[in-house]
């Protein structure tokens, strides 16, 4: 994913996520990156579907970043954030309201207060 914030990373809690998604103008906030200490998942709209997707590392890109940063003498694990891509779909909903209903039901493993 591009433009992820630098460490320390703290995404919204479940309560904050639901509040953000309840706003009719939430599309301007998407993609919404979730997680604590490192990005773990993302909420986005793809092909008209509202999705919660796990973030996973693009290993080729991660290796490129590590080599480039190591050559500069400055490599930190946070540099790997730039190699994250949307992976497995955790929730696939036809509408924002359906996504909100499904998020309410799942155990929150993305940091922040429950």
C-alpha positions in Angstrom: 0.0 0.0 0.0 1.3 3.4 -0.7 1.5 6.4 1.6 1.4 4.4 4.9 2.3 6.5 7.9 5.7 6.0 9.5 6.2 4.2 12.8 5.0 4.3 15.5 1.8 3.3 13.7 -1.5 3.3 15.5 -4.7 2.7 13.5 -8.2 3.4 14.7 -9.8 1.2 17.4 -12.9 -0.7 16.5 -15.1 2.0 18.0 -13.2 4.7 16.0 -13.4 2.6 12.8 -17.2 2.2 13.2 -17.5 6.0 13.8 -15.5 6.8 10.7 -17.5 4.3 8.6 -20.8 5.8 9.9 -20.1 9.1 8.2 -21.6 9.5 4.7 -18.3 11.1 3.7 -16.1 8.3 4.8 -15.1 7.5 1.2 -12.6 10.4 1.4 -10.9 8.6 4.3 -10.4 5.4 2.4 -8.3 3.3 2.3 -8.4 3.2 6.0 -5.3 1.4 7.4 -5.8 -0.7 10.6 -3.3 -2.0 13.1 -1.1 -1.2 16.0 2.7 -0.9 15.8 2.5 -2.0 12.2 -0.3 -1.9 9.6 -2.3 -5.1 9.6 -5.3 -4.6 7.4 -7.1 -2.0 5.2 -10.7 -1.1 4.5 -11.3 0.0 1.0 -13.8 0.0 -1.9 -12.8 -2.2 -4.8 -15.0 -2.8 -7.9 -18.0 -1.4 -6.0 -17.5 -3.7 -3.0 -16.6 -2.6 0.5 -13.8 -4.8 1.8 -11.6 -5.4 4.8 -8.4 -7.0 3.6 -5.4 -8.3 5.4 -2.1 -6.6 4.6 0.7 -8.8 3.5 4.3 -8.2 2.4 5.3 -8.2 -1.2 8.6 -10.1 -0.6 10.3 -8.8 -3.8 9.5 -5.2 -3.0 10.5 -5.7 0.7 13.9 -7.1 -0.4 14.4 -4.1 -2.7 13.6 -1.7 0.0 15.9 -3.5 2.5 18.8 -3.5 0.0 18.2 0.2 -0.9 18.0 1.3 2.8 20.9 -0.9 3.9 23.1 0.7 1.1 22.3 4.0 2.7 23.3 2.6 6.1 19.8 3.2 7.5 17.4 0.3 7.5 14.6 -0.1 10.0 11.7 -2.6 10.1 9.3 0.3 9.5 10.7 0.6 6.0 8.9 -2.6 5.2 5.6 -0.8 5.5 6.1 0.3 1.9 6.1 -3.3 0.7 2.6 -4.0 2.1 -0.2 -4.9 -0.3 -3.8 -5.8 0.2 -4.1 -9.6 0.6 -6.8 -12.0 1.7 -10.3 -10.6 1.9 -11.6 -10.8 5.5 -14.9 -9.1 4.9 -16.6 -8.5 1.5 -19.8 -6.4 1.6 -22.1 -4.9 -1.0 -22.6 -1.7 1.0 -21.1 0.5 3.7 -23.9 -0.5 6.0 -23.3 -4.2 5.4 -19.6 -3.7 6.1 -20.4 -1.9 9.4 -22.7 -4.7 10.4 -20.0 -7.3 9.7 -17.3 -5.3 11.5 -19.5 -5.1 14.6 -19.6 -8.9 14.7 -15.9 -9.8 14.3 -13.3 -10.0 17.1 -11.1 -6.9 16.8 -7.5 -7.9 16.4 -6.2 -4.6 14.9 -5.1 -2.8 18.0 -6.5 0.2 19.8 -9.3 -0.1 22.3 -12.0 -2.6 21.5 
